[in-house]
Amino acid sequence: MYAAAAAAVLIVMLMALIRALRGPTVFDRILAVNSFGTLTVVLIAVYGFLTDRPDFLDIALVYALINFIGTIAVTKYVQFANGDEPPVEHGEDV
Amino acid sequence: MELAVVIGMLFFMAAIALAIIWVRNLFAVTMLMGIYSLTAAALYVALDAVDVAFTEAAVGAGISTVLMLATLSLTKAEEKPFRSIQHPVSLAVVLVTGGVLIYGTLDMPAYGDPDAPIHQHVAPRYVQDSGQEVGPPNIVTSILASYRGYDTMGEVTVIFTAAAGVLMLIGRGRSGPGRRRKTWDYEDLEGDER
């Protein structure tokens, strides 16, 4: 059951990664990166139960905190970097 | 299944690294580098190197992202387009070096192999004798504080020097407020007197 959960999380991580790559706007990328981080936390937790070591849960909690700091920094940047407008993107990405 | 998870994370890291090279928007690159560090940290957790994983997550995903964004706010968010240079000789050198390195890994012991040299050298003594020789129940503590005491002292010296240097560089403006306010008062006084 944990294996199925891990596989599902990996698939969703792939989808978030694709959105982070293609995301036409900045906010798509921020959301994608944030959810990718959250999924990493979930993956660590599931992996802990998969390998019979639930103490990985503590590590997952710390990762959640770090992920939160990163997201706050990014949103602050978007808010203050280029005046009122979010950083402009030209569509020449992958 | 554990192997599949590790392979999946390695695949993500390769894909993100390629994307970092490919994407021109530096904001997107910063985001992707954050993801990369987080994935690397998760991989370290899966490989049982929890302390390295913590460092990677705190420094790579946390502080580095913040520093990159601070830098980005001072520059443009778009990489300057550059003319691609074709250099077959360099490509050949890189490919050969990479091939030799991969060939070198073939000799390495398998992951978790108890007969690997690193588990045969000093590790048994740490595991068996550190309780009597040093004392703390945590083996890592006795290694860091006693067996590698000089190494740890050197590391602490490096960190102290770095912190002192950063404080002298950045703190000048910050610790200045006390001083600067004084000069303001002084100048204001002068202005009033004039």
Boltz contact constraints between the chains, C-beta under 6 A:
constraints:
  - contact:
      token1: [A, 3]
      token2: [B, 1]
      max_distance: 6.0
  - contact:
      token1: [A, 6]
      token2: [B, 5]
      max_distance: 6.0
  - contact:
      token1: [A, 10]
      token2: [B, 8]
      max_distance: 6.0
  - contact:
      token1: [A, 21]
      token2: [B, 19]
      max_distance: 6.0
  - contact:
      token1: [A, 29]
      token2: [B, 28]
      max_distance: 6.0
  - contact:
      token1: [A, 29]
      token2: [B, 31]
      max_distance: 6.0
  - contact:
      token1: [A, 33]
      token2: [B, 31]
      max_distance: 6.0
  - contact:
      token1: [A, 33]
      token2: [B, 35]
      max_distance: 6.0
  - contact:
      token1: [A, 36]
      token2: [B, 35]
      max_distance: 6.0
  - contact:
      token1: [A, 37]
      token2: [B, 38]
      max_distance: 6.0
  - contact:
      token1: [A, 40]
      token2: [B, 38]
      max_distance: 6.0
  - contact:
      token1: [A, 40]
      token2: [B, 42]
      max_distance: 6.0
  - contact:
      token1: [A, 44]
      token2: [B, 42]
      max_distance: 6.0
  - contact:
      token1: [A, 44]
      token2: [B, 45]
      max_distance: 6.0
  - contact:
      token1: [A, 47]
      token2: [B, 5]
      max_distance: 6.0
  - contact:
      token1: [A, 47]
      token2: [B, 46]
      max_distance: 6.0
  - contact:
      token1: [A, 59]
      token2: [B, 45]
      max_distance: 6.0
  - contact:
      token1: [A, 63]
      token2: [B, 57]
      max_distance: 6.0
  - contact:
      token1: [A, 66]
      token2: [B, 57]
      max_distance: 6.0
  - contact:
      token1: [A, 66]
      token2: [B, 61]
      max_distance: 6.0
  - contact:
      token1: [A, 66]
      token2: [B, 62]
      max_distance: 6.0
  - contact:
      token1: [A, 69]
      token2: [B, 62]
      max_distance: 6.0
  - contact:
      token1: [A, 70]
      token2: [B, 34]
      max_distance: 6.0
  - contact:
      token1: [A, 70]
      token2: [B, 61]
      max_distance: 6.0
  - contact:
      token1: [A, 70]
      token2: [B, 65]
      max_distance: 6.0
  - contact:
      token1: [A, 73]
      token2: [B, 66]
      max_distance: 6.0
  - contact:
      token1: [A, 73]
      token2: [B, 69]
      max_distance: 6.0
  - contact:
      token1: [A, 77]
      token2: [B, 69]
      max_distance: 6.0
  - contact:
      token1: [A, 81]
      token2: [B, 73]
      max_distance: 6.0
  - contact:
      token1: [A, 87]
      token2: [B, 27]
      max_distance: 6.0
  - contact:
      token1: [A, 87]
      token2: [B, 77]
      max_distance: 6.0
  - contact:
      token1: [A, 89]
      token2: [B, 25]
      max_distance: 6.0
  - contact:
      token1: [A, 92]
      token2: [B, 24]
      max_distance: 6.0
  - contact:
      token1: [A, 93]
      token2: [B, 23]
      max_distance: 6.0
  - contact:
      token1: [A, 94]
      token2: [B, 22]
      max_distance: 6.0
